[in-house]
Structures are given as structure tokens and as C-alpha cells.
Amino acid sequence: MSNLKASPVRLRLLITLLLGAVALGVTLYLSTAVVRDLRLLNSARSDNVQWTLSQAEVEFLEYDLHLNTSLGNLDPDLRTLRREFDIFYSRINTLRQASIYSALRDVPEFSRNLRIVQTFLDRTVDTIDASDTALTGALPELIERAEAVRPNVRQLANSGLNYFAEDSDRRRSNIAVTLMQMAAVVTVLLVTLLLLALYLAYLNAQNVRRRAEIVQASERMKIVTGTALDAVVVSDAEGRILDFNAAAEQIFGYSAAEAIGADLGGLIVPDHHRAAHAAGMERMRVHGEKRVVGKGRIKLEAKRATGEVFPVEFAIQSAQTDEGEIFIAFLRDISHRVKAEADLVAARDQALAGEKAKTDFLATMSHEIRTPLNGLLGNLSLLRDTKLSARQARYINNMDTSGKLLMNHISDVLDITKYDAGKLHLRPVQMNISTLLQDIIDNQSGAASANDTTLDWGWIGPPADWIHADRDRIQHILMNVIGNAVKFTQAGRVSVQAEVLSAPDSAPELHVTVSDTGIGMDDTLQSQIFDDFLTGDSSYDREVGGTGLGLGIARRFVQALGGGIDVESTLGEGSTFLIRFPITPIAAPAATGPHRRLRSGELRPSRVLLVEDNEINRVVAREMLVAAGHRVTEAANGKVAVDLAQNKTFDLILMDISMPVMDGRTATRQIRDGNGVSARTPIVALTANAMAEEQQAFLSDGMNDILTKPLTRDGLMQVIANHVHRDTDPPAFAKDASKAVAGAYLDDLRETLGVEALRPLLDRFVTEVNDTLAFLADHHSHAPAEIAARAHRIAGSAATLGAVELRAGLIAVETAANAGDEKGMAKAIAALPAIWFVTRPQMRADRDDAPDA
């Protein structure tokens, strides 16, 4: 306790000494400044500087006097005249160059007169150094010059003397200020000492009172520890128990008489922790290392008198006493809490396992249902190509409609699963919201007309046509809400209004209001309308049908966009849905020329490797490809596909993902990493899984594109159109032809060289690029330095001819080759054929537009 009392006293003493040291330091500093300034005032250096200024004027007068004396003398003393000039010249040179006058030279008046005098000296020096005859003849002119410069010499000396006089005044003022500061500091120091004396007297009185309070506090502490619900155990540095309160007796089963004086480790520490406890006590005694003391609450185990080991939560603090260091441990029996936590964790794990099982079940079932559904819809597509009666065609259309409806329901379930599992990721793109709304209105106009309903839309305020947002999610939301409004409104009106609301401290929000005059909802249905599988109970609702998932998914999508959806409705009068979410308005993108889609008939017959374990899906895809004139090789798993790609050349590989023996991702990586003849062939994933993060993983494995099931003829043909070149190399991806070539370069060349001279130059460039692509296709057989040199040479030609995209691609190859980055080099080489695919048609000498790529 004496140590505890002494600590504040020591702190106050330390603060007092520190303040005294600071005051003494300030006083010494100010004294030093005063002494320094006095020395400067007494310095002979200042007198010498001013004497030199005055002497400069005196030397000029001596020189002027000898000039006038020499003029009237038949035998002038030219030697003395020259000496006087040299002395004056030396004085001025000292003023001009000496560092001691550097501050003086910054004075404008002194500097101006110094330049004038220096000019006078420079003009006179040649005359002074001339022969005696010439000097005698020039005496009148020298006198005239001297008379002209006399005022400037006078002003030069006066301005310098004024400067130093003012500087001396300034120094004396500084000394006066410093002396005043010193006096203020001394005064403050004396006042502080007086206050400290009063404070020490106050502290002395406080110490007397606190001594009595400590005695009372000690008595209260004994009462508190004796009645505490937590065990309080006090021990010394040797581990002997000094105090053992009533709660400790109840928790551990020992009486205080039994515990006090006993070894702490042997009494309450379990056997399997005793060695660690002994080692910790030894560390504290020898090295003073404390690993648990003062570290807050710690969970561990303790032992009762019965030998039962149970969990406890304890905290330990140490204190210094006259008898040495003691340790106070506060222990709490947490057996019941640990059991409750274990039960809670088990219940949580069981709930999470059930949720995961549900999610996995829905995802698996949606995938498994897609697979046979793919075969069903594919066979229906093939069946349409056969000769059918009108009744058969109607049945097939009905089956196709039902199949697509089933596919939509599966997609809805998968979307819910992804959202609830936290795997629903947004894919924002540039989009025109006005165009999207118009498309949805056009799509629903037929259903509205069938219900004798008017359907319209418009903007409130200025429109925000172009935004950066997730088009698919927004389309799904609006289609569901507007479709429901149309579905539940007969002989009425559905109105859609869009408005952009801006706030100064947040992103602008798009508000879309969908109002209808339909059947409306009561309060109970309004509160549940966004729940899953809710379809209402009106007769009209049962007539139109539905799964009840649409609005639930719409709400999830709106929340994923960072917005919300609300509804207000009156039964029998209609409903109003308000959809709101933040948007990022953007400028309208630059218009591009019309893009012509390649049709299957325009493509050369291609060699396609079809990798699919499901026989029905394999048959459907094969029939679609063969019907389009392509040659198909089939593989039932990824291992067979790897072997085929090693030895056979294919123009395209269609790769299923989930397969036995070897899955599609592993097969893709092995094909890409190998040196087979089809190692660089475009690979398109066939999958029923549309999760964005998994699609990204497919692309990172080396796949070029993704085709989701169920397969359609148009989808297959477009994939072939995108990835199989009609003439030579297959492009790995589509490029924007408008950016591939800088037309200004070719225009300049046409005007400079002429079309006839440019044509053979471009033909030669095309040949060189084709040869280079063939050379790089076998890059494994060439040294990186050779590849870099070849790419560098062609990149220079590409830059000259304006093939900017091709140049950038070749520079990427060169950079990767020089850095020894084999993967980066291979990736850059693989991208070149697609760039050349859109660049080559524009490498023409005439000005005709390049054909569509």
C-alpha cells in the first residue's frame, strides 16, 4: 500500500523537476541570446565595415584631388594619381565582392549606386593604365567623369552607413525584447515556485486524509471479497495461498483453513496443467515474465476437492506489498455457460447443415433437371425439322412452350438459391433503360390487348437513358412487376412511369412506378405479396396461375441492386408498385456500324470435338452440328477428350463440365498445358450452371466461351460463328473492327504514296503477318529472344500502317518474351489471330469500306 501511495508523489515530484528544468533551460537560452547580441554590438567587425564605406568616399576624394592638381601642373604626378585610383578601385571591388556586404548589396539604393560607380571604374581603368602621354591628354575627360560620379559615390557611402545604423538599432531592439522575455520568464518561474509551495502544503493535508481512507478501504475490501460470488484467491510469488474467500470455498470444496498456506498448484490446478503452472511460476520468479497476469479474462480448467475438473474463467493481477509481490486471482465457474454454448453451437451447426443441404439440393436438382430437359428441348428442335402434320406441329409447340416454362421455373429456383447462399453477383453493363422499358411494354402489349387493357409508359422529368447497371436483373424485376400488373388487370389501364431523383450526398436513384386498375389486394395480401410461393386466393388469380416466385425474386434482385420495392393497393381498385435503386448515369456510347451475324451456312465445315457424358445431350448436339454440315467427334469424358486433342486437329471443342473419370475443367487445363495439335483450339463450356463466379473460373481454366444448357440450334451456330474462322485461323474472341486500324494513317499513306504504290506495300505486310502468325503458333520451338525480335519487327510495320490493335498485341508478345513470362507470352500469342481477323480486311489500298468481319 505504501508503494501505491508513493507513486503519485513520485509523479508529482517528477513533473515539478521537469517544469523547473524547462524554466531553467529557457532562462539559460535567453541569457545566451542577450550575451550573443551584446557581443555583436561590441564587435570591431561592425566598425571596420562602416569604416570601409567611409574610406571609399575618402579615397575617391583623394583621387579627384590629384586629378585636379595634375591638370594644372606641367609635370603631373601620374604615379600618385594611378595609386589613388587603384586604392579607390580596390575599395569598390571589396564592396562588390566581399561576403560581409552581401546583405548590403540587396539594398536597392546601394546596389544601384554600386553599379554606377563600377561602370565608371570599368570605363576609366583603360585610360589610367595607358601611357603617361595618353593619360595626361585624358585628364580633362577624367575630371569630367569624376565630377559626374561624385554624387553616386556620396550616396553609396551614405546608403551603406544608413543600413548599418538601422541594423544596429534593430540589434539593440532585439536585446531589449530578449531582456523583457527573460524578465517575464523569471517572474513566471517565481510565481510557479510560489504556487508549487502552496500545492505541496495542500498535498500534505491530502495525504493525512487519504491515509485514513486507505485504512477504511482495506476493511471494505475484506468485506467485498468475503461476500463476492466469484472465487478470490491470493497467493505469493512462491505459489502459497494467502487468502481464500467464501466463494472459493464453495466452488473448490476446501475450507479457508485448509487452503491458506497450501500450494496453489497442488490444490486447484488439474494434474495435466500442473507442469505448465510450475514452469510459469518459475519464469515469473527468475525472469519476471508474466504471460497471464494482467491479460484480462482467460478460460482454463480447475480442479475441485473431489478431483472433478471443470471449466473456469479467471483474471489475475499482481501487487507489491511490504512482504513482496502478491497475485490476486478472480475465478468463476462457467460449467453451465460452456454447456449452453456447446448446445447452441450444435444447434447452429445443425441449422447451417440443414440450410446447406437445402441449398445443395436445390442447386443439384436444378442442374439435374436441366440435363434431361436439355435433351427434351433439343429433340423437339430436331423433330421440327422432320415432316410433321399440323396436329403434330401443334403438339410439339405446346411441348416446347411447357419445356421453356419449366426451364424458367428452374431458373427462378436457382436464382433464389444463389441469393440466399450469398452467391448472387451483379454484372453491370452499359444499357439504355428507355429501350429496355419499351421492349418490355412491347412484349406485354399482346397480353394487355387480350385483356382489353391500355398499357403505356413515360418519363417524369428529364430522362436518363444510358446507365451502368445489371441489365438482366433489372429486366427480370420490371418484367415480373409489369407482367403481373397486366395479368391481373382486365378492361383497365396499366401505366409505367420512370423518374430519376438526385441527392447531393448520394448516388441518383431510378424510381419506376407501375400502377394498374386491376383487382387490387387487401392488407393481409399486401404484407405477404413478396413472400415465396404466394399466389393469392382470388378466383381470377387461380385462373391465371403462377408459382408465386416472381415478386419474391424481384425483391431479392432489387435488394441486390441496393434498392427497395414497395406496394400500395386497394382491393377492387388497383395496385401501385414503386421500384427504386441507385444508378450510375453515363454518356451515350459512340454509335457503331451494323454488325452482321454469321449464319451457319456461311461457315466452312468445321471439325468439332463434342465432350458430353449424357448420351441424349450428345445425340442432340451431334444431330444439330451434323445437320449444319460440321464433322463431329464424340468423347464421353474429359480423359478421352484430352487424348483426342493430343493427336487430332479440331476447329472447336465443346466441353461439358460435370463428367465422370475427368471433369471438363481438368480436361481443359490439361489440353492447354499440353503440346497437342489442338492445344490452342477454342474450347466452349457446356454447362447448366449459370453462377457468375463459376463461369469466371471456367474462363480462367483456359476456356474461351460458355454455352448454357439447354442447347439450341441458334446458340450452337453462333458459337461456331464466333470462334471458327471461315478461311484460316479461329479467332479466340470478337474484336471491335472500328478500333483495330487508325484510318488516318492509311489516308496519309494514300495521299503520299498513291493507291498503286500502297497496294504492294500492304500485300507484303499481309504476307509478313501471316508468316509471323504461323511462326508464333509454334512458339514452343523458338527461343524467347527470337520471338521478341520477330514481334518487334512486325510491330513497327503495324504502327507505320495504322494497325494499332495488332501493334499492341505484338508489343505484348515482345514484352512477355523479354521478361521470360511464358504464360503471358502464350496468352498474347493466342489473342493475335482474332486481332488479325478484324484488321486484315481493312489493310487495303483503296478507300472502300472494309467488309463486315
C-alpha positions, 0 to 999 in steps of 0.5 A: 500500500505504501508503494501505491501511495508513493507513486503519485508523489513520485509523479508529482515530484517528477513533473515539478523537476521537469517544469523547473528544468524547462524554466531553467533551460529557457532562462539559460537560452535567453541569457545566451541570446542577450550575451550573443547580441551584446557581443555583436554590438561590441564587435570591431567587425561592425566598425571596420565595415562602416569604416570601409564605406567611409574610406571609399568616399575618402579615397575617391576624394583623394583621387579627384584631388590629384586629378585636379592638381595634375591638370594644372601642373606641367609635370603631373604626378601620374604615379600618385594619381594611378595609386589613388585610383587603384586604392579607390578601385580596390575599395569598390571591388571589396564592396562588390565582392566581399561576403560581409556586404552581401546583405548590403548589396540587396539594398536597392539604393546601394546596389544601384549606386554600386553599379554606377560607380563600377561602370565608371571604374570599368570605363576609366581603368583603360585610360589610367593604365595607358601611357603617361602621354595618353593619360595626361591628354585624358585628364580633362575627360577624367575630371569630367567623369569624376565630377559626374560620379561624385554624387553616386559615390556620396550616396553609396557611402551614405546608403551603406552607413544608413543600413548599418545604423538601422541594423544596429538599432534593430540589434539593440531592439532585439536585446531589449525584447530578449531582456523583457522575455527573460524578465517575464520568464523569471517572474513566471518561474517565481510565481510557479515556485510560489504556487508549487509551495502552496500545492505541496502544503495542500498535498500534505493535508491530502495525504493525512486524509487519504491515509485514513481512507486507505485504512477504511478501504482495506476493511471494505475490501475484506468485506467485498471479497468475503461476500463476492460470488466469484472465487478470490484467491491470493497467493505469493510469488512462491505459489502459497495461498494467502487468502481464500474467500467464501466463494472459493470455498464453495466452488473448490470444496476446501475450507479457508483453513485448509487452503491458506498456506497450501500450494496453489498448484497442488490444490486447484490446478488439474494434474495435466496443467500442473507442469505448465503452472510450475514452469510459469511460476518459475519464469515469473520468479527468475525472469519476471515474465508474466504471460497471464497476469494482467491479460484480462479474462482467460478460460482454463480448467480447475480442479475441485476437492473431489478431483472433478475438473471443470471449466473456469474463467479467471483474471489475475493481477499482481501487487507489491506489498511490504512482504513482496509481490502478491497475485490476486486471482478472480475465478468463476465457474462457467460449467453451465455457460460452456454447456449452453454454448456447446448446445447452441453451437450444435444447434447452429451447426445443425441449422447451417447443415440443414440450410446447406443441404437445402441449398445443395439440393436445390442447386443439384436438382436444378442442374439435374433437371436441366440435363434431361430437359436439355435433351427434351428441348433439343429433340423437339428442335430436331423433330421440327425439322422432320415432316410433321402434320399440323396436329403434330406441329401443334403438339410439339409447340405446346411441348416446347412452350411447357419445356421453356416454362419449366426451364424458367421455373428452374431458373427462378429456383436457382436464382433464389438459391444463389441469393440466399447462399450469398452467391448472387453477383451483379454484372453491370453493363452499359444499357439504355433503360428507355429501350429496355422499358419499351421492349418490355411494354412491347412484349406485354402489349399482346397480353394487355390487348387480350385483356382489353387493357391500355398499357403505356409508359413515360418519363417524369422529368428529364430522362436518363437513358444510358446507365451502368447497371445489371441489365438482366436483373433489372429486366427480370424485376420490371418484367415480373412487376409489369407482367403481373400488373397486366395479368391481373388487370382486365378492361383497365389501364396499366401505366409505367412511369420512370423518374430519376431523383438526385441527392447531393450526398448520394448516388441518383436513384431510378424510381419506376412506378407501375400502377394498374386498375386491376383487382387490387389486394387487401392488407393481409395480401399486401404484407405477404405479396413478396413472400415465396410461393404466394399466389393469392386466393382470388378466383381470377388469380387461380385462373391465371396461375403462377408459382408465386416466385416472381415478386419474391425474386424481384425483391431479392434482385432489387435488394441486390441492386441496393434498392427497395420495392414497395406496394400500395393497393386497394382491393377492387381498385388497383395496385401501385408498385414503386421500384427504386435503386441507385444508378450510375448515369453515363454518356451515350456510347459512340454509335457503331456500324451494323454488325452482321451475324454469321449464319451457319451456312456461311461457315466452312465445315468445321471439325468439332470435338463434342465432350458430353457424358449424357448420351441424349445431350450428345445425340442432340448436339451431334444431330444439330452440328451434323445437320449444319454440315460440321464433322463431329467427334464424340468423347464421353469424358474429359480423359478421352477428350484430352487424348483426342486433342493430343493427336487430332486437329479440331476447329472447336471443342465443346466441353461439358463440365460435370463428367465422370473419370475427368471433369471438363475443367481438368480436361481443359487445363490439361489440353492447354498445358499440353503440346497437342495439335489442338492445344490452342483450339477454342474450347466452349463450356457446356454447362447448366450452371449459370453462377457468375463466379463459376463461369469466371473460373471456367474462363480462367481454366483456359476456356474461351466461351460458355454455352448454357444448357439447354442447347439450341440450334441458334446458340450452337451456330453462333458459337461456331460463328464466333470462334471458327474462322471461315478461311484460316485461323479461329479467332479466340474472341470478337474484336471491335473492327472500328478500333483495330486500324487508325484510318488516318494513317492509311489516308496519309499513306494514300495521299503520299504514296498513291493507291498503286504504290500502297497496294504492294506495300500492304500485300507484303505486310499481309504476307509478313503477318501471316508468316509471323502468325504461323511462326508464333503458333509454334512458339514452343520451338523458338527461343524467347529472344527470337520471338521478341525480335520477330514481334518487334519487327512486325510491330513497327510495320503495324504502327507505320500502317495504322494497325494499332490493335495488332501493334499492341498485341505484338508489343505484348508478345515482345514484352512477355518474351523479354521478361521470360513470362511464358504464360503471358507470352502464350496468352498474347500469342493466342489473342493475335489471330482474332486481332488479325481477323478484324484488321486484315480486311481493312489493310487495303489500298483503296478507300472502300469500306472494309467488309463486315468481319 
